[in-house]
Amino acid sequence: MSMIDPTARIADGAVVGEGTSIGPYCVIGPNVVIGENCKLVAHVHITAQTTIGAGCTIYPFASLGTPPQSLSYRGELTRLEIGQGCTIRESVTMNAGTVGGGGVTRVGDRGYFMNCSHVGHDCQVGNDVIFATSATLGGHCEIGDFVFIGGLSAVHQFTRVGSQVMVGGVCGVRDDIIPFGLVNGQYAVLEGLNIIGMKRRKFTRERLATVRAFYQKLFHGDGVFAERLAAVQPLAAEDPAIAEILAFIGKGKRPLCLPAVDGKH
């Protein structure tokens, strides 16, 4: 049985899953689908064609599915899809997609979005991410699984952030970040590998040593970056993480986030 506070406003056509509680002063639009066993604490606003997976907890003043902040938007009914088991804290905003960007913003399972964080239109966000306070995505960003974005950091539109990346606090991310990367700085630069995150994902010492050696050859070896990239291609067979990094680089259309020494050239 769903529990709906009498002050909440649930539009005709909205679907509320079994066991979901909707607290005081929530406003739910007519095209919204909320899964089972969710909890909307109070003052939550959900609109557009928004779907929310089972077991999510959403705190006061979150606003989900609101129109994309894009000058191309003309009032079309577009989508926001949020996976299962997410925690969405106070004043988080997530925008629906734009027609030009595919019409849907997607957020994966088990994400933890701290207060005032923002997911822009047409973003594709993976599973098990953590966005610290006021972490912000511009439109069309792609964020991999197990990514941590530090407080007050902002990711430029169309930027890709690979899986298991850690972005430090107060960073401006303008360039694509390789999987397993660790970036810091006012304008983010690559400082190494996210070793702590890799250990949490059960990387053995042997795997860590292999990926570290590859990283050193690619980013700190002799010659210019393009030459080093060509030279390390055969190393893809040594470890799945290396193959993932090389595949990520190969698909890139934007500049790649590099260590500071390379970023100056």
Backbone as CSV, one residue per row, in Angstrom:
resi,resn,N_x,N_y,N_z,CA_x,CA_y,CA_z,C_x,C_y,C_z
1,MET,0.838,-1.200,0.000,0.000,0.000,0.000,0.874,1.251,0.000
2,SER,0.574,2.198,-0.893,1.301,3.464,-0.924,0.741,4.409,0.123
3,MET,1.623,5.237,0.674,1.218,6.203,1.699,1.437,7.601,1.156
4,ILE,0.360,8.341,0.967,0.419,9.663,0.348,-0.128,10.693,1.319
5,ASP,0.693,11.669,1.663,0.256,12.732,2.561,-0.876,13.534,1.903
6,PRO,-1.878,13.943,2.677,-3.014,14.669,2.084,-2.644,16.012,1.464
7,THR,-1.479,16.569,1.800,-1.070,17.841,1.189,-0.341,17.654,-0.132
8,ALA,0.006,16.419,-0.474,0.699,16.159,-1.744,-0.278,16.310,-2.902
9,ARG,0.251,16.624,-4.089,-0.564,16.767,-5.285,-0.067,15.763,-6.333
10,ILE,-0.885,14.755,-6.582,-0.549,13.697,-7.527,-1.483,13.836,-8.717
11,ALA,-0.946,14.171,-9.880,-1.782,14.403,-11.059,-2.372,13.094,-11.573
12,ASP,-3.537,13.178,-12.192,-4.130,12.023,-12.851,-3.170,11.493,-13.910
13,GLY,-3.002,10.199,-13.934,-2.088,9.570,-14.883,-0.763,9.169,-14.271
14,ALA,-0.379,9.784,-13.162,0.855,9.397,-12.483,0.703,8.005,-11.887
15,VAL,1.803,7.259,-11.840,1.804,5.910,-11.296,2.726,5.881,-10.077
16,VAL,2.192,5.418,-8.961,2.968,5.332,-7.720,3.035,3.870,-7.304
17,GLY,4.250,3.356,-7.161,4.439,1.942,-6.874,4.022,1.537,-5.474
18,GLU,3.788,0.249,-5.313,3.406,-0.331,-4.034,4.487,-0.058,-2.987
19,GLY,4.039,0.358,-1.797,4.949,0.592,-0.690,5.675,1.915,-0.721
20,THR,5.381,2.768,-1.687,6.023,4.076,-1.782,5.304,5.081,-0.908
21,SER,6.081,5.916,-0.220,5.494,6.975,0.607,5.821,8.328,-0.004
22,ILE,4.803,9.177,-0.068,4.943,10.523,-0.624,4.562,11.509,0.461
23,GLY,5.567,12.290,0.900,5.402,13.150,2.053,4.718,14.466,1.739
24,PRO,4.683,15.346,2.733,3.948,16.607,2.594,4.429,17.472,1.439
25,TYR,3.464,18.048,0.743,3.687,19.100,-0.264,4.500,18.644,-1.479
26,CYS,4.539,17.359,-1.742,5.154,16.890,-2.984,4.200,17.158,-4.150
27,VAL,4.778,17.396,-5.322,3.993,17.636,-6.529,4.490,16.679,-7.609
28,ILE,3.580,15.819,-8.091,3.928,14.771,-9.048,3.106,14.976,-10.316
29,GLY,3.784,15.081,-11.469,3.117,15.350,-12.735,2.425,14.138,-13.324
30,PRO,1.628,14.330,-14.387,0.773,13.273,-14.930,1.502,12.174,-15.680
31,ASN,2.754,12.391,-16.074,3.498,11.404,-16.858,4.621,10.748,-16.062
32,VAL,4.510,10.838,-14.736,5.562,10.333,-13.849,5.237,8.911,-13.405
33,VAL,6.258,8.057,-13.372,6.127,6.695,-12.850,7.155,6.518,-11.741
34,ILE,6.686,6.235,-10.530,7.557,6.039,-9.372,7.476,4.576,-8.977
35,GLY,8.629,3.928,-8.817,8.676,2.501,-8.524,8.276,2.162,-7.099
36,GLU,8.386,0.894,-6.782,7.993,0.393,-5.464,8.976,0.830,-4.374
37,ASN,8.428,0.987,-3.178,9.212,1.191,-1.961,10.151,2.396,-2.033
38,CYS,9.704,3.437,-2.728,10.435,4.700,-2.702,9.935,5.562,-1.539
39,LYS,10.737,6.555,-1.202,10.339,7.498,-0.152,10.631,8.910,-0.616
40,LEU,9.582,9.709,-0.761,9.708,11.132,-1.064,9.433,11.857,0.247
41,VAL,10.474,12.438,0.829,10.374,12.923,2.202,9.376,14.059,2.313
42,ALA,9.534,15.109,1.500,8.624,16.265,1.513,9.074,17.244,0.437
43,HIS,8.125,18.053,-0.069,8.452,19.161,-0.976,9.265,18.708,-2.200
44,VAL,8.993,17.521,-2.705,9.675,17.019,-3.908,8.821,17.341,-5.126
45,HIS,9.456,17.813,-6.203,8.748,18.149,-7.437,9.261,17.253,-8.559
46,ILE,8.340,16.505,-9.203,8.719,15.603,-10.291,7.777,15.845,-11.462
47,THR,8.343,16.055,-12.641,7.532,16.371,-13.810,8.114,15.689,-15.038
48,ALA,7.642,16.058,-16.235,8.018,15.461,-17.523,7.684,13.971,-17.524
49,GLN,8.248,13.220,-18.481,8.100,11.766,-18.503,9.231,11.185,-17.661
50,THR,9.078,11.271,-16.358,10.114,10.830,-15.442,9.758,9.471,-14.861
51,THR,10.705,8.548,-14.913,10.542,7.251,-14.265,11.613,7.111,-13.188
52,ILE,11.200,6.598,-12.045,12.099,6.431,-10.905,12.036,4.978,-10.463
53,GLY,13.189,4.330,-10.386,13.238,2.921,-10.027,12.893,2.666,-8.573
54,ALA,12.766,1.403,-8.248,12.372,1.000,-6.901,13.431,1.388,-5.874
55,GLY,12.969,1.636,-4.660,13.865,1.813,-3.529,14.649,3.103,-3.482
56,CYS,14.189,4.139,-4.171,14.874,5.434,-4.125,14.359,6.274,-2.965
57,THR,15.244,7.074,-2.394,14.867,8.029,-1.360,15.191,9.427,-1.857
58,ILE,14.178,10.324,-1.817,14.329,11.662,-2.380,13.974,12.678,-1.301
59,TYR,14.889,13.592,-1.051,14.780,14.528,0.064,14.149,15.854,-0.377
60,PRO,13.814,16.716,0.602,13.077,17.948,0.282,13.756,18.840,-0.752
61,PHE,12.899,19.445,-1.557,13.252,20.474,-2.546,14.041,19.927,-3.731
62,ALA,14.109,18.598,-3.860,14.633,18.031,-5.109,13.644,18.327,-6.225
63,SER,14.175,18.590,-7.420,13.349,18.906,-8.584,13.823,18.053,-9.750
64,LEU,12.968,17.138,-10.195,13.368,16.105,-11.149,12.489,16.164,-12.393
65,GLY,13.135,16.132,-13.567,12.397,16.145,-14.816,11.991,17.517,-15.293
66,THR,12.514,18.545,-14.673,12.200,19.906,-15.100,12.792,20.161,-16.489
67,PRO,12.281,21.166,-17.204,12.698,21.376,-18.582,14.206,21.576,-18.709
68,PRO,14.778,21.095,-19.796,16.220,21.271,-20.019,16.591,22.744,-20.098
69,GLN,17.724,23.069,-19.540,18.214,24.446,-19.589,19.015,24.620,-20.879
70,SER,18.278,24.627,-21.980,18.853,24.681,-23.315,18.044,25.650,-24.159
71,LEU,18.726,26.496,-24.902,18.032,27.464,-25.745,17.295,26.794,-26.905
72,SER,17.596,25.519,-27.161,16.919,24.799,-28.245,15.564,24.233,-27.811
73,TYR,15.296,24.248,-26.518,14.076,23.600,-26.010,12.843,24.403,-26.393
74,ARG,11.840,23.696,-26.895,10.604,24.333,-27.354,9.374,23.741,-26.672
75,GLY,9.536,23.224,-25.479,8.396,22.737,-24.721,8.017,21.299,-24.979
76,GLU,8.858,20.533,-25.682,8.536,19.134,-25.971,8.511,18.310,-24.673
77,LEU,7.691,17.260,-24.666,7.637,16.354,-23.527,8.758,15.332,-23.680
78,THR,9.786,15.449,-22.865,10.947,14.559,-22.950,11.115,13.818,-21.630
79,ARG,12.175,13.002,-21.532,12.251,12.012,-20.460,13.435,12.239,-19.508
80,LEU,13.214,11.755,-18.286,14.272,11.548,-17.305,14.072,10.150,-16.740
81,GLU,15.112,9.324,-16.764,15.049,7.971,-16.232,16.065,7.832,-15.101
82,ILE,15.574,7.459,-13.933,16.421,7.279,-12.751,16.313,5.823,-12.325
83,GLY,17.439,5.195,-12.055,17.458,3.774,-11.721,17.024,3.475,-10.297
84,GLN,17.315,2.264,-9.870,16.898,1.775,-8.564,17.889,2.167,-7.471
85,GLY,17.371,2.303,-6.270,18.203,2.443,-5.089,19.000,3.722,-4.992
86,CYS,18.559,4.775,-5.652,19.283,6.050,-5.599,18.889,6.847,-4.359
87,THR,19.848,7.606,-3.860,19.596,8.577,-2.793,19.801,9.959,-3.381
88,ILE,18.755,10.782,-3.333,18.774,12.110,-3.941,18.503,13.114,-2.831
89,ARG,19.534,13.842,-2.441,19.441,14.704,-1.269,18.827,16.067,-1.605
90,GLU,18.855,16.954,-0.602,18.122,18.205,-0.696,18.567,19.065,-1.873
91,SER,17.573,19.623,-2.575,17.788,20.618,-3.640,18.569,20.089,-4.839
92,VAL,18.594,18.783,-5.023,19.180,18.218,-6.242,18.262,18.531,-7.419
93,THR,18.853,18.820,-8.581,18.086,19.035,-9.797,18.594,18.103,-10.890
94,MET,17.641,17.521,-11.615,17.945,16.685,-12.772,16.962,17.059,-13.870
95,ASN,17.488,17.471,-15.024,16.639,17.938,-16.120,16.311,16.823,-17.096
96,ALA,15.146,16.921,-17.718,14.786,16.025,-18.809,15.645,16.319,-20.034
97,GLY,15.587,15.449,-21.031,16.400,15.583,-22.224,15.859,16.586,-23.220
98,THR,16.602,16.767,-24.291,16.157,17.583,-25.420,15.959,16.685,-26.631
99,VAL,15.106,17.117,-27.549,14.873,16.338,-28.763,16.180,16.140,-29.518
100,GLY,16.980,17.195,-29.638,18.238,17.107,-30.364,19.257,16.196,-29.716
101,GLY,19.141,15.980,-28.407,20.087,15.133,-27.691,19.602,13.721,-27.467
102,GLY,18.500,13.354,-28.123,17.957,12.005,-27.966,16.715,11.948,-27.097
103,GLY,16.399,13.054,-26.412,15.146,13.145,-25.679,15.123,12.511,-24.303
104,VAL,16.268,12.037,-23.817,16.248,11.376,-22.506,17.546,11.635,-21.745
105,THR,17.391,11.927,-20.473,18.491,11.971,-19.510,18.404,10.689,-18.691
106,ARG,19.527,9.975,-18.541,19.508,8.696,-17.817,20.475,8.732,-16.639
107,VAL,19.986,8.220,-15.513,20.794,8.074,-14.297,20.678,6.621,-13.860
108,GLY,21.791,5.978,-13.578,21.797,4.554,-13.265,21.349,4.220,-11.856
109,ASP,21.670,3.012,-11.436,21.257,2.493,-10.135,22.222,2.927,-9.022
110,ARG,21.671,3.028,-7.826,22.438,3.186,-6.583,23.304,4.443,-6.539
111,GLY,22.918,5.461,-7.267,23.651,6.712,-7.195,23.371,7.457,-5.897
112,TYR,24.364,8.179,-5.424,24.196,9.026,-4.233,24.498,10.464,-4.662
113,PHE,23.460,11.278,-4.650,23.566,12.657,-5.123,23.387,13.589,-3.923
114,MET,24.469,14.191,-3.483,24.412,15.068,-2.316,23.730,16.383,-2.665
115,ASN,23.474,17.180,-1.641,22.642,18.366,-1.802,23.168,19.315,-2.881
116,CYS,22.237,19.843,-3.639,22.493,20.864,-4.665,23.280,20.354,-5.869
117,SER,23.488,19.053,-5.995,24.142,18.551,-7.206,23.158,18.607,-8.370
118,HIS,23.690,18.590,-9.595,22.864,18.827,-10.779,23.278,17.908,-11.916
119,VAL,22.269,17.302,-12.578,22.473,16.508,-13.783,21.773,17.227,-14.928
120,GLY,22.545,17.714,-15.889,21.995,18.476,-16.998,21.309,17.597,-18.033
121,HIS,20.650,18.236,-18.972,19.874,17.544,-19.999,20.736,16.629,-20.855
122,ASP,20.160,15.476,-21.181,20.762,14.497,-22.087,22.015,13.833,-21.535
123,CYS,22.285,13.985,-20.254,23.423,13.288,-19.660,23.113,11.796,-19.526
124,GLN,24.166,10.989,-19.565,24.073,9.551,-19.363,25.000,9.211,-18.195
125,VAL,24.386,8.905,-17.046,25.142,8.706,-15.805,25.068,7.229,-15.419
126,GLY,26.201,6.638,-15.086,26.269,5.214,-14.792,25.776,4.840,-13.409
127,ASN,26.109,3.617,-13.015,25.699,3.070,-11.724,26.713,3.411,-10.627
128,ASP,26.221,3.448,-9.397,27.077,3.551,-8.205,27.950,4.802,-8.190
129,VAL,27.429,5.882,-8.733,28.179,7.143,-8.709,27.920,7.872,-7.396
130,ILE,28.834,8.773,-7.063,28.648,9.683,-5.928,28.940,11.095,-6.416
131,PHE,27.962,11.974,-6.276,28.136,13.393,-6.579,28.133,14.132,-5.250
132,ALA,29.234,14.764,-4.898,29.284,15.523,-3.650,28.519,16.842,-3.808
133,THR,28.437,17.591,-2.731,27.648,18.818,-2.704,27.979,19.748,-3.867
134,SER,26.941,20.121,-4.618,27.027,21.076,-5.725,27.856,20.581,-6.902
135,ALA,28.123,19.282,-6.985,28.725,18.740,-8.205,27.743,18.927,-9.355
136,THR,28.249,19.356,-10.510,27.377,19.813,-11.601,27.807,19.223,-12.929
137,LEU,26.832,18.741,-13.693,27.081,18.286,-15.054,26.397,19.221,-16.037
138,GLY,27.140,19.700,-17.038,26.515,20.360,-18.166,25.781,19.337,-19.021
139,GLY,25.112,19.790,-20.062,24.345,18.894,-20.905,25.204,17.905,-21.666
140,HIS,24.618,16.735,-21.961,25.210,15.732,-22.855,26.454,15.063,-22.285
141,CYS,26.711,15.148,-20.996,27.878,14.475,-20.419,27.641,12.976,-20.313
142,GLU,28.733,12.209,-20.370,28.686,10.764,-20.164,29.565,10.429,-18.962
143,ILE,28.945,9.821,-17.959,29.631,9.537,-16.703,29.585,8.028,-16.471
144,GLY,30.746,7.402,-16.290,30.812,5.954,-16.122,30.403,5.490,-14.736
145,ASP,30.450,4.174,-14.536,30.121,3.573,-13.243,31.191,3.907,-12.195
146,PHE,30.761,3.983,-10.941,31.653,4.165,-9.788,32.469,5.458,-9.861
147,VAL,31.923,6.475,-10.482,32.604,7.772,-10.543,32.279,8.579,-9.294
148,PHE,33.279,9.244,-8.754,33.093,10.200,-7.654,33.443,11.590,-8.163
149,ILE,32.502,12.531,-8.009,32.751,13.921,-8.393,32.718,14.775,-7.130
150,GLY,33.807,15.464,-6.857,33.954,16.217,-5.627,33.069,17.446,-5.553
151,GLY,32.952,17.965,-4.358,32.097,19.116,-4.111,32.498,20.343,-4.908
152,LEU,31.498,21.049,-5.427,31.677,22.296,-6.166,32.432,22.112,-7.483
153,SER,32.525,20.876,-7.961,33.167,20.626,-9.249,32.121,20.638,-10.356
154,ALA,32.540,21.103,-11.533,31.625,21.225,-12.668,32.245,20.563,-13.893
155,VAL,31.426,19.784,-14.610,31.867,19.083,-15.809,31.248,19.767,-17.021
156,HIS,32.089,20.171,-17.956,31.648,20.896,-19.148,30.754,20.022,-20.013
157,GLN,29.830,20.655,-20.720,28.916,19.917,-21.595,29.673,19.072,-22.619
158,PHE,29.103,17.914,-22.937,29.636,16.940,-23.903,30.901,16.222,-23.430
159,THR,31.311,16.432,-22.195,32.522,15.785,-21.687,32.217,14.362,-21.230
160,ARG,33.179,13.459,-21.446,33.070,12.076,-20.983,33.991,11.865,-19.775
161,VAL,33.453,11.174,-18.778,34.233,10.795,-17.603,34.158,9.279,-17.502
162,GLY,35.299,8.611,-17.641,35.321,7.151,-17.652,34.966,6.536,-16.320
163,SER,34.784,5.238,-16.303,34.405,4.529,-15.081,35.506,4.632,-14.022
164,GLN,35.084,4.610,-12.768,35.970,4.573,-11.601,36.914,5.769,-11.521
165,VAL,36.488,6.892,-12.060,37.264,8.134,-11.967,36.961,8.830,-10.642
166,MET,37.958,9.486,-10.093,37.752,10.390,-8.961,38.117,11.810,-9.384
167,VAL,37.137,12.721,-9.245,37.341,14.138,-9.525,37.420,14.859,-8.192
168,GLY,38.491,15.581,-7.956,38.642,16.314,-6.699,37.640,17.448,-6.570
169,GLY,37.670,18.097,-5.418,36.758,19.211,-5.171,37.174,20.480,-5.893
170,VAL,36.199,21.313,-6.209,36.394,22.625,-6.826,37.214,22.503,-8.116
171,CYS,36.833,21.558,-8.956,37.504,21.335,-10.239,36.599,21.780,-11.384
172,GLY,37.183,22.389,-12.387,36.503,22.605,-13.651,36.988,21.560,-14.638
173,VAL,36.104,20.653,-15.029,36.481,19.547,-15.918,36.094,19.924,-17.343
174,ARG,37.097,20.185,-18.174,36.859,20.613,-19.555,37.164,19.528,-20.571
175,ASP,37.924,18.501,-20.162,38.404,17.484,-21.089,37.969,16.095,-20.634
176,ASP,37.937,15.148,-21.565,37.592,13.768,-21.241,38.603,13.175,-20.264
177,ILE,38.098,12.373,-19.327,38.957,11.755,-18.308,38.964,10.247,-18.517
178,ILE,40.147,9.666,-18.638,40.255,8.225,-18.870,39.652,7.440,-17.705
179,PRO,39.138,6.238,-17.954,38.730,5.371,-16.854,39.851,5.187,-15.845
180,PHE,39.473,5.120,-14.588,40.384,4.911,-13.458,41.276,6.113,-13.177
181,GLY,40.990,7.255,-13.802,41.820,8.423,-13.595,41.516,9.156,-12.299
182,LEU,42.508,9.890,-11.803,42.377,10.782,-10.647,42.739,12.182,-11.123
183,VAL,41.802,13.125,-11.021,42.063,14.481,-11.497,41.834,15.486,-10.378
184,ASN,42.587,16.579,-10.454,42.502,17.650,-9.470,42.879,18.965,-10.144
185,GLY,42.644,20.046,-9.423,43.064,21.350,-9.901,41.911,22.221,-10.345
186,GLN,42.138,23.538,-10.332,41.099,24.485,-10.732,40.544,24.131,-12.101
187,TYR,41.443,23.892,-13.075,41.075,23.279,-14.343,41.707,21.897,-14.319
188,ALA,40.873,20.886,-14.193,41.329,19.552,-13.818,42.459,19.038,-14.699
189,VAL,43.493,18.514,-14.061,44.578,17.822,-14.743,44.687,16.414,-14.157
190,LEU,45.226,15.514,-14.955,45.355,14.122,-14.542,46.531,13.984,-13.593
191,GLU,46.265,13.487,-12.399,47.323,13.338,-11.398,47.759,11.893,-11.191
192,GLY,47.083,10.964,-11.851,47.443,9.560,-11.679,46.212,8.685,-11.792
193,LEU,46.315,7.507,-11.199,45.211,6.555,-11.190,44.478,6.600,-9.859
194,ASN,43.202,6.277,-9.894,42.377,6.231,-8.692,42.633,4.901,-7.978
195,ILE,43.799,4.797,-7.374,44.232,3.532,-6.773,43.284,3.089,-5.666
196,ILE,42.827,4.008,-4.844,41.904,3.638,-3.760,40.640,3.021,-4.333
197,GLY,40.092,3.657,-5.361,38.896,3.108,-5.975,39.144,1.752,-6.610
198,MET,40.296,1.570,-7.224,40.623,0.298,-7.849,40.756,-0.804,-6.800
199,LYS,41.346,-0.484,-5.663,41.436,-1.474,-4.586,40.051,-1.847,-4.079
200,ARG,39.160,-0.860,-4.006,37.786,-1.151,-3.582,37.070,-2.053,-4.574
201,ARG,37.479,-1.994,-5.823,36.890,-2.858,-6.853,37.675,-4.166,-6.973
202,LYS,38.498,-4.474,-5.965,39.187,-5.768,-5.843,40.305,-5.981,-6.862
203,PHE,40.955,-4.904,-7.291,42.160,-5.070,-8.099,43.259,-5.683,-7.234
204,THR,43.915,-6.718,-7.739,45.040,-7.310,-7.022,46.284,-6.441,-7.175
205,ARG,47.305,-6.739,-6.379,48.576,-6.018,-6.505,49.163,-6.176,-7.893
206,GLU,49.026,-7.388,-8.418,49.586,-7.658,-9.740,48.877,-6.809,-10.809
207,ARG,47.556,-6.741,-10.729,46.818,-5.934,-11.706,47.169,-4.459,-11.554
208,LEU,47.246,-3.984,-10.340,47.602,-2.583,-10.118,48.983,-2.270,-10.704
209,ALA,49.926,-3.174,-10.497,51.270,-2.952,-11.040,51.247,-2.920,-12.560
210,THR,50.462,-3.783,-13.167,50.374,-3.825,-14.636,49.777,-2.537,-15.182
211,VAL,48.675,-2.079,-14.574,48.018,-0.876,-15.075,48.880,0.355,-14.799
212,ARG,49.552,0.392,-13.653,50.451,1.511,-13.356,51.586,1.605,-14.376
213,ALA,52.160,0.463,-14.741,53.251,0.466,-15.722,52.747,0.991,-17.068
214,PHE,51.570,0.565,-17.457,50.965,1.074,-18.699,50.758,2.588,-18.614
215,TYR,50.233,3.054,-17.491,49.983,4.490,-17.311,51.282,5.283,-17.450
216,GLN,52.355,4.810,-16.854,53.632,5.513,-16.935,54.136,5.578,-18.380
217,LYS,53.993,4.484,-19.109,54.444,4.478,-20.506,53.628,5.449,-21.349
218,LEU,52.298,5.479,-21.112,51.426,6.306,-21.934,51.588,7.789,-21.630
219,PHE,51.646,8.147,-20.360,51.607,9.561,-19.998,52.965,10.156,-19.630
220,HIS,53.955,9.324,-19.355,55.250,9.859,-18.921,56.425,9.227,-19.653
221,GLY,56.145,8.513,-20.743,57.225,7.913,-21.523,57.874,8.920,-22.467
222,ASP,58.786,8.423,-23.274,59.501,9.271,-24.235,58.617,9.574,-25.440
223,GLY,58.913,10.689,-26.097,58.201,11.052,-27.309,56.919,11.825,-27.016
224,VAL,56.248,12.250,-28.091,54.989,12.984,-27.936,53.866,11.997,-27.640
225,PHE,52.732,12.518,-27.174,51.652,11.646,-26.712,51.167,10.710,-27.820
226,ALA,51.004,11.208,-29.033,50.493,10.371,-30.117,51.407,9.179,-30.370
227,GLU,52.717,9.380,-30.265,53.657,8.282,-30.462,53.544,7.264,-29.328
228,ARG,53.427,7.762,-28.113,53.301,6.850,-26.970,52.001,6.048,-27.050
229,LEU,50.919,6.713,-27.478,49.630,6.031,-27.603,49.721,4.895,-28.610
230,ALA,50.356,5.141,-29.720,50.526,4.085,-30.722,51.362,2.932,-30.174
231,ALA,52.378,3.262,-29.382,53.290,2.243,-28.877,52.643,1.317,-27.854
232,VAL,51.666,1.819,-27.081,51.072,1.000,-26.012,49.851,0.221,-26.466
233,GLN,49.438,0.351,-27.706,48.238,-0.367,-28.156,48.311,-1.873,-27.907
234,PRO,49.466,-2.541,-28.126,49.523,-3.989,-27.871,49.291,-4.365,-26.409
235,LEU,49.444,-3.416,-25.478,49.274,-3.722,-24.059,47.811,-3.940,-23.673
236,ALA,46.891,-3.683,-24.591,45.471,-3.903,-24.297,45.199,-5.342,-23.885
237,ALA,46.008,-6.255,-24.376,45.792,-7.671,-24.057,46.249,-8.036,-22.647
238,GLU,46.992,-7.153,-21.983,47.550,-7.492,-20.680,46.544,-7.386,-19.546
239,ASP,45.534,-6.511,-19.683,44.575,-6.337,-18.599,43.314,-5.678,-19.150
240,PRO,42.121,-6.086,-18.681,40.878,-5.458,-19.153,40.822,-3.956,-18.897
241,ALA,41.440,-3.495,-17.809,41.437,-2.063,-17.511,42.214,-1.283,-18.563
242,ILE,43.337,-1.842,-19.019,44.116,-1.196,-20.079,43.308,-1.150,-21.365
243,ALA,42.649,-2.251,-21.688,41.815,-2.287,-22.885,40.704,-1.248,-22.794
244,GLU,40.118,-1.087,-21.606,39.048,-0.105,-21.419,39.565,1.316,-21.617
245,ILE,40.734,1.613,-21.077,41.312,2.952,-21.231,41.599,3.247,-22.699
246,LEU,42.199,2.308,-23.389,42.538,2.531,-24.794,41.286,2.662,-25.661
247,ALA,40.271,1.866,-25.372,39.015,1.984,-26.117,38.366,3.337,-25.879
248,PHE,38.412,3.805,-24.638,37.858,5.117,-24.289,38.563,6.224,-25.075
249,ILE,39.894,6.163,-25.107,40.657,7.178,-25.845,40.311,7.115,-27.329
250,GLY,40.189,5.898,-27.848,39.911,5.739,-29.265,38.575,6.312,-29.702
251,LYS,37.611,6.357,-28.795,36.285,6.877,-29.132,36.163,8.386,-28.914
252,GLY,37.210,9.008,-28.443,37.131,10.408,-28.052,36.965,11.361,-29.229
253,LYS,36.177,12.397,-28.991,36.005,13.476,-29.958,36.420,14.821,-29.374
254,ARG,36.711,14.826,-28.084,37.138,16.038,-27.392,38.569,15.860,-26.896
255,PRO,39.218,16.940,-26.473,40.560,16.800,-25.894,40.549,15.881,-24.676
256,LEU,41.682,15.273,-24.430,41.845,14.350,-23.314,42.525,15.065,-22.158
257,CYS,42.031,14.825,-20.960,42.659,15.380,-19.759,44.022,14.712,-19.577
258,LEU,45.071,15.525,-19.488,46.453,15.031,-19.425,47.125,15.519,-18.144
259,PRO,48.238,14.873,-17.775,49.022,15.435,-16.667,49.507,16.832,-16.995
260,ALA,49.792,17.595,-15.976,50.149,19.005,-16.159,51.337,19.177,-17.104
261,VAL,52.338,18.291,-17.025,53.531,18.439,-17.862,53.176,18.338,-19.327
262,ASP,52.213,17.436,-19.668,51.785,17.328,-21.061,50.779,18.387,-21.411
263,GLY,49.991,18.809,-20.426,48.994,19.818,-20.694,49.576,21.149,-21.111
264,LYS,50.894,21.388,-20.824,51.532,22.643,-21.186,52.040,22.645,-22.630
265,HIS,51.990,21.493,-23.294,52.566,21.408,-24.644,51.460,21.317,-25.687
